[in-house]
Amino acid sequence: MSAREELASLLLPQRIAHVISRAGLSQEDFGKAIGADRPRVNAWVRGRSGVSQEYAEKIAAYASSLYRENVPADLFVTDRRTPLEVAAAQLAQTARSIEEALIALTQIAAEVVPLLERQESLVREMQSFVAELRRPPASSAGPGDSR
């Protein structure tokens, strides 16, 4: 299996980690070799940051010399969104869904509020009616009348 095929079989963070491991370097030393700082390299390896075209070309050049074969830069350009980008997109979608639900609730509120008010009025009428039914009947017998 060629280096290109081997690297292509890995996800981007694993590709970069594989090159670093194969070179026997720390992330900091690898970063120095390609002109990047250690936090940036660490973010790539953890999949928390994408790789720009500029750095992809530098990583590819380094990998090409390491493997002694042409390793194309497109293997190191961010080919999928990072977990942070995925989470941000999901959060934005959730916010849109909440906004749409709020708009829908606002639109039906004009119809629902009068129905609730009518229901409240009917409940009061029913409570009055039940209260009347519970009142003892008025006595029709006079004071001296006994049955």
Secondary structure as GFF3:
##gff-version 3
##sequence-region A 1 147
A	DSSP	alpha_helix	3	8	.	.	.	ID=ss1
A	DSSP	alpha_helix	12	23	.	.	.	ID=ss2
A	DSSP	alpha_helix	27	34	.	.	.	ID=ss3
A	DSSP	alpha_helix	38	46	.	.	.	ID=ss4
A	DSSP	alpha_helix	53	67	.	.	.	ID=ss5
A	DSSP	three_ten_helix	73	75	.	.	.	ID=ss6
A	DSSP	alpha_helix	83	134	.	.	.	ID=ss7
###
